[in-house]
Amino acid sequence: MKIALLLRLAVSLLCFTTSTSSIAQTPAKPAMSGYWNAETNLSTRDYTIVRFYNGQDQLVYEERLDNLCLDLAKGNGRCRRTSRKLAATLQLVLREPSVCASGTLLAQQFNSTRRLQRAYAIR
C-alpha cells in the first residue's frame, strides 16, 4: 500500500516538474546585446571617438566628438551618468539603425549638457 502511494506521488511529481520546466523554457524576447568603446587621444586630449558594436562584434556606428575628452575611468556620478547615456544610445542604435544617418547623434546629446562638456574638456 505504501509503495503504491509512493509510486503515485513520484509519478505525479515527475509530471509536475516536466510541465513547469517546459513553461520555463519558452523563449523570451532576446535582449539586444552589444557594447560601446570610447577612445581618447592621450597626447592632445582634444577629441574622443565613440564606437558602438553589435553582439557579433561588428561596428554599427562611430562618432568623433571634437573638443571633448571623456575620462570614464573615475567612478564618480558624472562618469556613471555618461556611461548610462552611452548605453542608452547603444540600445537606440541597435534598435533603430536609421538614426545613425545624421552622424551627430552623440554630439547633440553632449552639447546639450554644457556642464558635462566643461567637466570633461581639458584644454
VEXMI-657201 format. One record per atom (N, C-alpha, C): residue in one letter; atom name; x, y, z. Coordinates in steps of 0.1 Angstrom, whole numbers, plus 5000, padded with zeros to 4 digits. Layout:
N
NODE res atom   c1   c2   c3
NODE   A   CA    X    Y    Z
...
//
This chain:
123
NODE res atom   c1   c2   c3
NODE   M    N 5008 4988 5000
NODE   M   CA 5000 5000 5000
NODE   M    C 5009 5013 5000
NODE   K    N 5019 5013 5009
NODE   K   CA 5028 5024 5010
NODE   K    C 5036 5026 4997
NODE   I    N 5040 5015 4991
NODE   I   CA 5048 5015 4979
NODE   I    C 5039 5021 4967
NODE   A    N 5027 5017 4966
NODE   A   CA 5018 5022 4956
NODE   A    C 5016 5037 4957
NODE   L    N 5014 5041 4970
NODE   L   CA 5012 5056 4973
NODE   L    C 5025 5064 4969
NODE   L    N 5037 5058 4973
NODE   L   CA 5049 5065 4969
NODE   L    C 5051 5065 4954
NODE   L    N 5048 5055 4947
NODE   L   CA 5049 5054 4933
NODE   L    C 5040 5065 4926
NODE   R    N 5027 5066 4931
NODE   R   CA 5018 5076 4925
NODE   R    C 5024 5090 4928
NODE   L    N 5029 5092 4940
NODE   L   CA 5035 5105 4943
NODE   L    C 5047 5108 4935
NODE   A    N 5055 5099 4932
NODE   A   CA 5067 5101 4924
NODE   A    C 5063 5104 4909
NODE   V    N 5053 5097 4904
NODE   V   CA 5048 5099 4890
NODE   V    C 5042 5113 4889
NODE   S    N 5034 5117 4899
NODE   S   CA 5028 5130 4898
NODE   S    C 5038 5141 4900
NODE   L    N 5048 5139 4908
NODE   L   CA 5059 5149 4909
NODE   L    C 5067 5150 4897
NODE   L    N 5069 5139 4890
NODE   L   CA 5077 5139 4877
NODE   L    C 5069 5147 4867
NODE   C    N 5056 5144 4866
NODE   C   CA 5047 5151 4856
NODE   C    C 5047 5166 4859
NODE   F    N 5046 5170 4872
NODE   F   CA 5046 5184 4875
NODE   F    C 5059 5191 4872
NODE   T    N 5070 5185 4874
NODE   T   CA 5083 5191 4871
NODE   T    C 5085 5193 4856
NODE   T    N 5081 5183 4848
NODE   T   CA 5083 5184 4834
NODE   T    C 5074 5195 4828
NODE   S    N 5062 5196 4834
NODE   S   CA 5053 5206 4828
NODE   S    C 5058 5220 4832
NODE   T    N 5063 5222 4844
NODE   T   CA 5068 5235 4847
NODE   T    C 5081 5238 4840
NODE   S    N 5089 5228 4838
NODE   S   CA 5102 5231 4830
NODE   S    C 5099 5235 4816
NODE   S    N 5089 5229 4810
NODE   S   CA 5085 5233 4796
NODE   S    C 5080 5247 4796
NODE   I    N 5073 5251 4806
NODE   I   CA 5068 5265 4806
NODE   I    C 5080 5275 4808
NODE   A    N 5090 5271 4816
NODE   A   CA 5101 5280 4819
NODE   A    C 5110 5281 4807
NODE   Q    N 5110 5271 4798
NODE   Q   CA 5119 5271 4787
NODE   Q    C 5113 5278 4774
NODE   T    N 5102 5285 4776
NODE   T   CA 5097 5292 4764
NODE   T    C 5106 5304 4761
NODE   P    N 5110 5306 4749
NODE   P   CA 5119 5316 4746
NODE   P    C 5113 5330 4748
NODE   A    N 5121 5338 4755
NODE   A   CA 5116 5352 4758
NODE   A    C 5122 5361 4746
NODE   K    N 5118 5373 4746
NODE   K   CA 5123 5382 4736
NODE   K    C 5138 5384 4738
NODE   P    N 5146 5382 4728
NODE   P   CA 5160 5383 4731
NODE   P    C 5165 5397 4733
NODE   A    N 5173 5399 4743
NODE   A   CA 5178 5412 4746
NODE   A    C 5188 5416 4736
NODE   M    N 5188 5429 4732
NODE   M   CA 5198 5434 4723
NODE   M    C 5212 5435 4730
NODE   S    N 5221 5427 4724
NODE   S   CA 5234 5427 4730
NODE   S    C 5244 5435 4722
NODE   G    N 5253 5441 4728
NODE   G   CA 5263 5449 4721
NODE   G    C 5271 5456 4731
NODE   Y    N 5280 5464 4727
NODE   Y   CA 5289 5472 4736
NODE   Y    C 5294 5485 4729
NODE   W    N 5299 5494 4737
NODE   W   CA 5305 5506 4731
NODE   W    C 5319 5507 4736
NODE   N    N 5327 5515 4729
NODE   N   CA 5341 5517 4732
NODE   N    C 5344 5532 4730
NODE   A    N 5350 5538 4740
NODE   A   CA 5354 5552 4739
NODE   A    C 5369 5553 4738
NODE   E    N 5374 5560 4728
NODE   E   CA 5389 5561 4726
NODE   E    C 5392 5576 4726
NODE   T    N 5402 5579 4735
NODE   T   CA 5406 5593 4736
NODE   T    C 5421 5595 4732
NODE   N    N 5424 5605 4725
NODE   N   CA 5438 5608 4721
NODE   N    C 5445 5613 4733
NODE   L    N 5454 5605 4739
NODE   L   CA 5460 5609 4752
NODE   L    C 5471 5620 4750
NODE   S    N 5476 5622 4738
NODE   S   CA 5487 5632 4737
NODE   S    C 5481 5646 4736
NODE   T    N 5470 5648 4729
NODE   T   CA 5464 5661 4728
NODE   T    C 5451 5663 4736
NODE   R    N 5444 5652 4738
NODE   R   CA 5432 5652 4746
NODE   R    C 5422 5662 4740
NODE   D    N 5421 5663 4727
NODE   D   CA 5411 5673 4721
NODE   D    C 5399 5666 4714
NODE   Y    N 5399 5653 4715
NODE   Y   CA 5387 5646 4709
NODE   Y    C 5386 5632 4715
NODE   T    N 5374 5627 4713
NODE   T   CA 5371 5613 4717
NODE   T    C 5363 5606 4706
NODE   I    N 5367 5594 4703
NODE   I   CA 5359 5586 4693
NODE   I    C 5352 5575 4701
NODE   V    N 5339 5575 4698
NODE   V   CA 5330 5565 4705
NODE   V    C 5325 5556 4694
NODE   R    N 5327 5543 4696
NODE   R   CA 5323 5533 4686
NODE   R    C 5313 5523 4693
NODE   F    N 5302 5520 4685
NODE   F   CA 5292 5511 4690
NODE   F    C 5293 5498 4682
NODE   Y    N 5293 5487 4689
NODE   Y   CA 5293 5473 4682
NODE   Y    C 5281 5465 4686
NODE   N    N 5277 5456 4677
NODE   N   CA 5266 5447 4680
NODE   N    C 5271 5435 4686
NODE   G    N 5263 5425 4688
NODE   G   CA 5266 5413 4695
NODE   G    C 5276 5404 4688
NODE   Q    N 5277 5406 4674
NODE   Q   CA 5286 5398 4666
NODE   Q    C 5300 5406 4664
NODE   D    N 5303 5416 4672
NODE   D   CA 5315 5424 4672
NODE   D    C 5317 5431 4659
NODE   Q    N 5306 5435 4653
NODE   Q   CA 5306 5443 4640
NODE   Q    C 5303 5458 4644
NODE   L    N 5311 5467 4638
NODE   L   CA 5310 5481 4640
NODE   L    C 5296 5485 4635
NODE   V    N 5288 5492 4643
NODE   V   CA 5275 5496 4639
NODE   V    C 5275 5511 4636
NODE   Y    N 5282 5518 4645
NODE   Y   CA 5282 5533 4645
NODE   Y    C 5294 5538 4651
NODE   E    N 5300 5549 4645
NODE   E   CA 5312 5555 4651
NODE   E    C 5310 5570 4650
NODE   E    N 5314 5577 4660
NODE   E   CA 5313 5592 4660
NODE   E    C 5325 5598 4667
NODE   R    N 5330 5609 4662
NODE   R   CA 5341 5616 4667
NODE   R    C 5336 5628 4674
NODE   L    N 5339 5630 4687
NODE   L   CA 5334 5642 4695
NODE   L    C 5346 5651 4696
NODE   D    N 5346 5662 4689
NODE   D   CA 5357 5671 4689
NODE   D    C 5356 5680 4702
NODE   N    N 5367 5685 4707
NODE   N   CA 5368 5693 4719
NODE   N    C 5361 5687 4731
NODE   L    N 5362 5674 4732
NODE   L   CA 5356 5667 4744
NODE   L    C 5365 5655 4747
NODE   C    N 5370 5654 4758
NODE   C   CA 5378 5643 4763
NODE   C    C 5371 5636 4774
NODE   L    N 5366 5624 4771
NODE   L   CA 5358 5617 4780
NODE   L    C 5368 5608 4788
NODE   D    N 5368 5609 4801
NODE   D   CA 5376 5601 4810
NODE   D    C 5366 5593 4819
NODE   L    N 5363 5581 4815
NODE   L   CA 5352 5574 4822
NODE   L    C 5358 5564 4832
NODE   A    N 5371 5565 4835
NODE   A   CA 5378 5556 4845
NODE   A    C 5374 5560 4859
NODE   K    N 5371 5572 4862
NODE   K   CA 5367 5576 4875
NODE   K    C 5353 5570 4878
NODE   G    N 5351 5568 4891
NODE   G   CA 5338 5562 4895
NODE   G    C 5328 5572 4900
NODE   N    N 5329 5584 4897
NODE   N   CA 5320 5594 4902
NODE   N    C 5307 5594 4895
NODE   G    N 5297 5602 4900
NODE   G   CA 5284 5602 4894
NODE   G    C 5283 5606 4880
NODE   R    N 5292 5616 4876
NODE   R   CA 5291 5621 4863
NODE   R    C 5296 5611 4853
NODE   C    N 5306 5603 4856
NODE   C   CA 5310 5592 4847
NODE   C    C 5299 5581 4846
NODE   R    N 5293 5578 4857
NODE   R   CA 5282 5568 4856
NODE   R    C 5270 5573 4848
NODE   R    N 5267 5586 4849
NODE   R   CA 5256 5592 4840
NODE   R    C 5260 5591 4826
NODE   T    N 5273 5595 4823
NODE   T   CA 5277 5594 4809
NODE   T    C 5277 5580 4804
NODE   S    N 5281 5570 4812
NODE   S   CA 5281 5556 4808
NODE   S    C 5266 5552 4805
NODE   R    N 5257 5556 4813
NODE   R   CA 5243 5553 4811
NODE   R    C 5238 5559 4798
NODE   K    N 5242 5572 4795
NODE   K   CA 5238 5578 4783
NODE   K    C 5244 5570 4771
NODE   L    N 5256 5566 4772
NODE   L   CA 5262 5558 4761
NODE   L    C 5255 5545 4759
NODE   A    N 5251 5538 4770
NODE   A   CA 5244 5526 4769
NODE   A    C 5230 5528 4763
NODE   A    N 5224 5538 4767
NODE   A   CA 5210 5541 4761
NODE   A    C 5212 5544 4746
NODE   T    N 5222 5551 4742
NODE   T   CA 5225 5554 4728
NODE   T    C 5228 5541 4721
NODE   L    N 5235 5532 4727
NODE   L   CA 5238 5519 4721
NODE   L    C 5225 5511 4718
NODE   Q    N 5216 5511 4728
NODE   Q   CA 5203 5504 4726
NODE   Q    C 5195 5511 4714
NODE   L    N 5196 5524 4714
NODE   L   CA 5189 5531 4703
NODE   L    C 5195 5528 4689
NODE   V    N 5208 5527 4689
NODE   V   CA 5214 5524 4676
NODE   V    C 5212 5510 4672
NODE   L    N 5212 5501 4681
NODE   L   CA 5209 5487 4678
NODE   L    C 5194 5485 4674
NODE   R    N 5185 5492 4680
NODE   R   CA 5171 5491 4677
NODE   R    C 5167 5498 4664
NODE   E    N 5172 5510 4662
NODE   E   CA 5169 5517 4650
NODE   E    C 5181 5522 4643
NODE   P    N 5187 5514 4634
NODE   P   CA 5199 5519 4627
NODE   P    C 5197 5531 4618
NODE   S    N 5185 5535 4615
NODE   S   CA 5183 5546 4606
NODE   S    C 5186 5560 4613
NODE   V    N 5187 5560 4627
NODE   V   CA 5190 5572 4634
NODE   V    C 5205 5576 4632
NODE   C    N 5213 5567 4627
NODE   C   CA 5227 5569 4626
NODE   C    C 5230 5578 4614
NODE   A    N 5221 5580 4605
NODE   A   CA 5223 5587 4592
NODE   A    C 5228 5601 4594
NODE   S    N 5224 5608 4605
NODE   S   CA 5228 5622 4607
NODE   S    C 5242 5623 4610
NODE   G    N 5248 5613 4618
NODE   G   CA 5262 5614 4621
NODE   G    C 5265 5622 4633
NODE   T    N 5256 5629 4639
NODE   T   CA 5258 5637 4651
NODE   T    C 5249 5633 4663
NODE   L    N 5247 5620 4664
NODE   L   CA 5238 5616 4675
NODE   L    C 5244 5619 4689
NODE   L    N 5257 5616 4691
NODE   L   CA 5262 5619 4704
NODE   L    C 5266 5634 4706
NODE   A    N 5270 5640 4695
NODE   A   CA 5274 5654 4696
NODE   A    C 5262 5663 4701
NODE   Q    N 5250 5660 4696
NODE   Q   CA 5238 5667 4700
NODE   Q    C 5235 5664 4715
NODE   Q    N 5237 5652 4719
NODE   Q   CA 5234 5648 4733
NODE   Q    C 5244 5655 4743
NODE   F    N 5257 5655 4739
NODE   F   CA 5267 5661 4748
NODE   F    C 5268 5676 4747
NODE   N    N 5264 5682 4736
NODE   N   CA 5264 5696 4735
NODE   N    C 5252 5702 4743
NODE   S    N 5242 5694 4745
NODE   S   CA 5230 5700 4753
NODE   S    C 5234 5701 4768
NODE   T    N 5243 5694 4773
NODE   T   CA 5247 5695 4787
NODE   T    C 5261 5701 4787
NODE   R    N 5261 5714 4788
NODE   R   CA 5274 5722 4788
NODE   R    C 5282 5719 4801
NODE   R    N 5275 5716 4812
NODE   R   CA 5283 5713 4824
NODE   R    C 5291 5700 4822
NODE   L    N 5286 5690 4815
NODE   L   CA 5293 5678 4813
NODE   L    C 5305 5681 4804
NODE   Q    N 5303 5690 4794
NODE   Q   CA 5314 5693 4785
NODE   Q    C 5325 5700 4792
NODE   R    N 5321 5709 4801
NODE   R   CA 5332 5717 4809
NODE   R    C 5339 5707 4818
NODE   A    N 5332 5697 4824
NODE   A   CA 5339 5688 4833
NODE   A    C 5349 5679 4826
NODE   Y    N 5346 5675 4814
NODE   Y   CA 5355 5666 4807
NODE   Y    C 5365 5673 4798
NODE   A    N 5362 5684 4793
NODE   A   CA 5371 5691 4784
NODE   A    C 5384 5695 4791
NODE   I    N 5395 5692 4785
NODE   I   CA 5408 5696 4790
NODE   I    C 5415 5704 4779
NODE   R    N 5417 5716 4782
NODE   R   CA 5423 5725 4772
NODE   R    C 5437 5729 4776
//
